[in-house]
Amino acid sequence: MYRLKNTVRDYAWGSTSLMADYLGLTPTGRPEAEMWLGAHAGSPSIALTGSGDTRLDELIAAEPEATLGAACRKAFGDQLPFLMKMLAAGSPLSLQVHPTQEQAAAGFAAEEDSGVPLTATQRNYKDPNHKPEMIVALTDFEALCGFRPAAQTAAIFDGLAALCTTSAIPVPEVIDQIRTTLRGHDEHTAIKSAFSQLIRGGPSVTEAVRATAEVIATGVPEGPFVSALKTAHQLNDAYPSDPGVLISLMLNRVSLRPGESVYLPAGNTHAYLHGLGIEVMASSDNVLRGGLTTKYIDVDELMRTVDFTPLPVPRLEPDSPRNGHRVWSPPFDEFQLHRIELQPGADSIDLPVGTPAVILVVAGTSTLHTAQASMVLGAGDSAFLTASEQSVSMTAASDEPVVAFLTTSGPPCSTGPLAAM
């Protein structure tokens, strides 16, 4: 096992306090958006070895069988199949969607063949992998996730039109067009057509966003969609006149309490709004943006990637096979997420073996034990556990409860006590 040093990315939407406050650390004064724990080439963790610091991706490449194990290599090749993050959203992220494996591989190859630099602002695909993901809330967490039914979205735009009339503001033509579109086709086509009209923007959409912000600012009466309208107002404050403000009305508004989660398959349009969570995904950085951003938006590629099927919020309940342990098993092969809580003086817990794993302690102080060594981890500390470890156990090392999150590879290559839960 190896202690890790991890990069904390300072994206502008990151919170300056959420991550540090939760871990009991001193804030840096800069936005702390994402702590990356894994081997993705974009910000690989650094493994502290006896011979010096080594990038985790290079450590794995040098000894793939020992670090990943035969089963994981067979399923995913010579790469760590997952990426774990602590994510702290102080303000809304962009509306975004992730490609399927086939779309990612084809898109990456096409951009490579075209000579588009990896660092180019107009680059869509940073790697050839898909990026299914899930997030477990550590604090109250707000998000947009997946499309509402067309009839429900039409009702929201009806309410918006009524507010305009009540406020003596002319109903923007775009809003009337969206209301008609959402009722004039089969549901999938209606949602796709409405989304396309909004994301392609133009002066009429910009004016509709401005009118929407103006009418909502006058006050929103209580009703079934008050949260959606207030969200649109907040988004316009962050991204004035952005088409994503109106697109947000088409999406499910999600509030997660600590310990609750959602998973996001390919094609799911989503945006995290505020809060701290543990995010796990296949090891990829492929993001196609659809609004609420100043970054590049490739509308045609986005339209090929989005799944316009309305679906319920994809919440994911953990299994709780024993006291203090929760296991989230999304319908993806690359990863599972475990939450482990140990009380002072409690018996040690055996961790998975035969699979690569990354562990992050978020509270208390713990000790990891293998046949060869022990390692003390406090809040904010992390480690990489190789597949070659024959046994790994964890104990509480102080008089405080320990809480840790452990990401392992998924069912194709997971073994051991927790992996079988």
C-alpha positions, 0 to 999 in steps of 0.5 A, a space after each residue: 500500500 502507498 500513501 498518496 498526495 493528491 491534487 486539489 483543482 481550483 476551478 472557479 465554481 469551487 468552494 473556498 471553505 466546504 472541503 477544508 471545514 469538513 476535513 478540519 483543515 486550514 482553507 487555502 483562500 482559493 477555490 477548492 473544487 475537486 480533490 482527485 484520487 486516482 491515476 488519470 493522467 489529468 491529475 494523477 495522485 502521487 504515490 509515496 514510495 520507498 524510492 521517492 515520489 511516483 505518479 500513480 499512473 506510472 507506478 501502475 504501468 510499471 507493475 500492472 499485475 501486482 497493482 491491478 491484479 489479473 481480473 482487473 487487467 482482463 476487464 479494463 486493461 492496464 489502467 486503474 478503472 476508476 477515479 475518486 474525487 472529493 467535490 466541493 461546489 460553491 456555485 453551480 457547475 456547467 450543464 453537462 453530459 458524458 458519452 458512452 464508451 463507443 462515443 468516447 472512443 470514436 470522438 477521441 480517435 477523430 480528434 487525434 486524427 484531426 490533430 486537435 491538441 489535448 489542451 485546445 479549448 475546442 477539444 471535446 474528448 480528453 481520453 477514449 473512455 466513458 464516464 459513468 459516475 455517482 455522487 454521495 452527499 457529505 453535506 446537503 447537496 443540490 443538483 439538476 439531474 435528467 429530464 422531467 416528463 414533457 407534460 411537466 415541463 410544459 406546465 412549468 412554462 405555462 406557469 412562467 407565461 402566466 407570471 409574465 401576464 400577471 406582471 404585465 410583461 409580454 410573454 416571450 415568443 420562445 416560451 410560447 414556442 416551447 410550450 407548443 413543442 412540448 405538447 406537439 410530438 411524442 415525448 422523446 422528440 418533444 424534449 429533444 426539439 425543445 432542448 435543441 431550440 434553447 441550446 442553439 440560442 440566439 437573440 430570441 432565447 437571450 431575450 426569453 432568459 432575461 424576461 424570465 429572470 425579470 418576472 421571477 425576481 418580482 416573486 414566485 407564488 407557492 406551487 409545485 414548481 416554485 423550486 424550479 423557477 427559483 433555481 432558474 433565477 439563481 442560475 441567471 445570477 451566476 450566468 446572466 442570459 445563458 440558455 441553460 437558465 431555461 434548460 434547467 426548467 426541463 430538468 429534475 431538481 434534486 436535493 440530497 441529504 448527507 449519505 444520499 446519492 444519485 448515479 449518472 449514466 451516459 447521456 444524462 444531462 446534469 449539473 451540480 449546484 451546491 454542496 460537498 460530496 464523494 464522487 466516483 466515476 470511470 477514469 475519464 475527463 470527458 465532458 460535453 457542456 450544454 450551458 451555464 458556462 463560458 467554456 466551449 459548447 459543441 452543440 452538434 456533438 452534444 445533441 448526439 450525446 444527450 439521452 432525451 428520455 425522461 426518467 425518474 431521478 436515479 437515486 441509489 440506495 446503499 446496502 448495509 450488510 453490517 453496522 457501520 458499513 454501507 456499499 453503493 453498487 451502481 450499474 457500472 463495472 468500473 467501481 463500487 463505493 464503500 463507507 466505513 465507520 469505526 468506533 474507538 476500540 471496535 474490532 478491526 475490519 478486513 478490507 477487500 483484497 485482490 482488487 485495486 482500491 483507494 481509501 480516503 479518511 474524512 474523519 478521525 484517525 485510522 491505522 491500516 495494517 498489512 502483513 508487511 506494514 502499518 500506516 496511520 491516516 488522519 482526516 484528509 489522508 489517503 492511500 492506494 491499496 494494490 491487488 497483490 496485498 494478501 490481507 488489509 485491515 483497518 482500526 480506529 487509532 484514536 478516541 474519535 470515530 473514524 469515517 473513511 470512503 473506499 473505492 474499489 473496482 467493480 464486480 468483474 474484479 472485486 473480491 474479499 469481505 467488503 467487495 462481496 457485500 
